[in-house]
Amino acid sequence: MMMEKISRNAWISYQKNWLFEQEANELMKWLIQNEDWEQRHFFALGKQCIQPRMMSWAGSIPYRYSGQTLPPKEVAPRLQQLQERIEEYCGSQFNHIVINYYRDGRDHMSLHADNEPELGKDPLIAALSLGVPRRFLLRHKNKKFKGGKRKLVLHHGSLLIMGGDIQHRWRHSVPQTGGPTGGRINLTFRKLHGEPGWCGGQD
């Protein structure tokens, strides 16, 4: 796994063809047909909003973000096998999967960081992309930081890994696209150290 430092203690790793095209196609089709997709509400700036995408998830521990809690949900055997492959590649263990389904170019993810307390200090997060390529933007929280804007295109079957203090120093987003586009699914694998509000030592 090749790592690229983007600031002193933050890094990313991007493998464009982590899955072969046929496997990526089959996985995306399976997810669309078998996941229980929801369009959930969340809170932003004190207001309740509807997420501009569909989502699903899996894991034995509840996960809370943006004023909503994802309850425990069983991990399907196919997702468990995929998680184990990604764990081996990353050299890290995960216990929760968030799955976002961008139906077209209007669906998006606003600028944010995955820095909830239960993720612990300097969490490692792996993101597998399926479907049409979409832009992925990274912005340093300090607007004066030199080189504080990065852009990637996340391709079908690619794996992006974010590590170090990136979730504390940077934010990331998947913006809308103006032209016509097909669907995209993103699976993010992470490790929760405890239930919402956890603030203990590393385990």
N, C-alpha and C positions, 0 to 999 in steps of 0.2 A: 504494500500500500504506500503510494507516494503522497507525502504531505506537503502542502504549500502554506507557509506562514503568511498571514495577511496583516498581522500586527504582532507586537512583542510576544504575547502568550496565546494568540488565537491562530487556528489553522483550519484548512479545509483539505479534503481529498476528493477528487472527482474521477470516476471510472466510467467512461462513456458507454461502453458495451459490456456492462457487468453481466447482463443476461443476454443470451442469443435471442434474435428477433422472434423465432417461433415460440420459445418458452415465454417471452414477454407477452406475445399476442394471446397465448392460451391463458396466462395468468390474469390478464386484464379482462378477458371474456368471462372467466370464472368469477372474478370479483364482482363484476356488474350483475351477474345472474344470481349470486349466492349471498352477498352481503345485505344486511338490513339497513338500507340507506335512510338517513334522516336529514332534514334541513332544520337545524336547531337554532334556538334563540341565544343571544349572548348580550353582555352589557358593555357599552363603549361610551365614555364620557357621561356616565350616569344614565344613559338611555338604553332601553331594550331594543335590540336590532335582530334581524334575521341573517344568519350566515349566508354569504353569497356563493354557496357551493353546497354539495351534499357531503355527508360524512358517515363513517362507521368507526368502530374501534374494537379492541380486544385486550384483555388483561385481568388479572386477579385482584388488582388494587384500584380503587376509584381514583380518578384524576380530575382535578378542578382547575379551570382556567377561564378567564373572561367572565366570571360570575356564573359559570355553569359547571356541573359535576357530571362526569361520565361514570356511571356505575360499573361494577365488575361485569365482565362478559367473557364467556369461554372462548379460548383461542382455537380456531378450527385446525385440524391436523395439518392441512396444507400450509396454513400460515405459520404454524409451529415449525415445520420443516424449513420454510423459508427463513424464519428468524434464526434458526440454528446455523444455517449457511452464512448469514450475514454476521452472526456472532463470531464464527470461525475466521471470517475475512477481517473483521475489525479487531479481534482480540479483546472483545468486551461483551458483557452479558446484558440482555434486555429483558424486560418483563411487561412491556406495554406497547401497543401499536395503535397509532391514530391513522385513519385512512380518509383522505380527502378526494372527492370526485368533482372535478371541474368539467361541467357538462359542455361548455363552450367557452369562447373568449371573454364573455361577460363575467363568468365566475372567477373569483380571485381570492387572494389572501393579503390582507393589509399588513403594513410594516409592524413587526412585533419581535419579541425575543422569547425563547422557551427558557424562562428563568424562575419557574415556580420553586418554592422551597424544597418540595419533596424530590426534585431532581438532583439535589445536592450541589456541591461546589464543582464547577467546570464539567458539566455533563457532556457526554459524548452522544451525539444523535446521528443516526443513519437514515437517509431518505432515498427510497427507491422510486423512480419515476417510470410511468407507463403511459403510452399514448402520444398525442401530438407534442412536439417540443414547446416549452414555455420559458419565458425569461424568469430568472431568479435574481433578485437584487439584494445586495448587502450594503448596509450603511453603518458607519461607525457612529456611536452615540455622541461623540465629540465632533461637532461640525468643523472644528479647526484642524482635525487630524489629517495629515497629509496622506493622500491615497485612501481616503475613507469611504470611497464608493467603488463597488465591484459589481460586475454583471456576468452571469453565466447563462447559458442555454442548457436546460435540462432535457436530455433526449430520451427516447423510448428505450427502456432497459438499463438506464444509467443509475449509478449509485453515488450519492453525495454524502460525505461524512463531515460533520462539524465538531471540532474539539477545542480543548484548551478553555480559555475564558471568553470564547466568542459569544456565548449567550449573555454575558454580563457587559461586554464592550460593544457589541454590534447588534443590529436588528436586521431582519430579512423579510422579504415579501415576494409574492407572485402577482404582479400587476395585471390588470385587464389588457387585452390586446384588441386593436381596432379592427383588424381584418377577420374574415371568417375562419373558424378553426373547429376541429373536432374535439373529442373528449380527452381528458387526462386524469389519471389516478396517481396519487402520491401516498406512499406508505412510509410513515416515520416510526422508527424503533427507538425506544428510550428506556431507561431504568428508573423506576420510582423506588425511593428508599423507604417510603412509608405513605400513609394516607394523607389527604389534603391537610396542609399546615405543619407537616413533619419538619422538624428543625434540629434533629439530633446529629450525632457524629456519623461519619462514614461507616458503612458496614462492610 
